[in-house]
Amino acid sequence: MAVVLIFDDTCEGLHGAAERHVFSAAPPMSEADAGALARWCLVGLLPAVAEQDFPAFSRAVAEIQARVGAYFAPFQGGAVFSSPRVAAAVTDIRRTFDLPGVGQSSWGPTGFVFAPMRRRQQPCGGMAKRAARACVTRWCAV
């Protein structure tokens, strides 16, 4: 599996005192959302890793990121991604390469895309071009 990281050096995610304030001021996550996250981690993500099932892993990442992103969106301008540039690049890459396992690291602005190893060589170049079109400042594949 490859992980493509997409950076935007013109944007900064929450950290320090601002991050601590959000964690102390945020309402508790609903039991339904917390339960769904737990299920996706325990019944979706972890078994997919153990079984090396990339499609199942990607679906679990997508579900977890969507729920966590929606919960924290009010604290980062109402959006799931803190950087509109990274959001555009990640969305474009997800659609173009049919890779649902995408998200944002913590408060961002770094975005990520999981790609199966068989796609690592050729599409990563295509992913870089798509990231550049969104005016993202840097990207890397690991």
Buried (B, 14 or more C-beta within 10 A) or exposed (E): BBEBBBBBEEBEBBEEEEBEEBEEEEEEBEEEBEEBBEEBEEEBBEEBBEEEBBEBBBBBBBBBBBBBBEBBBEBBEEBBBBBBBBBBBBBBBBEEBEBBBBBBBEBBBBBBBBBBEEBBEEBBEEBBEBBEEBEBBEBEBE
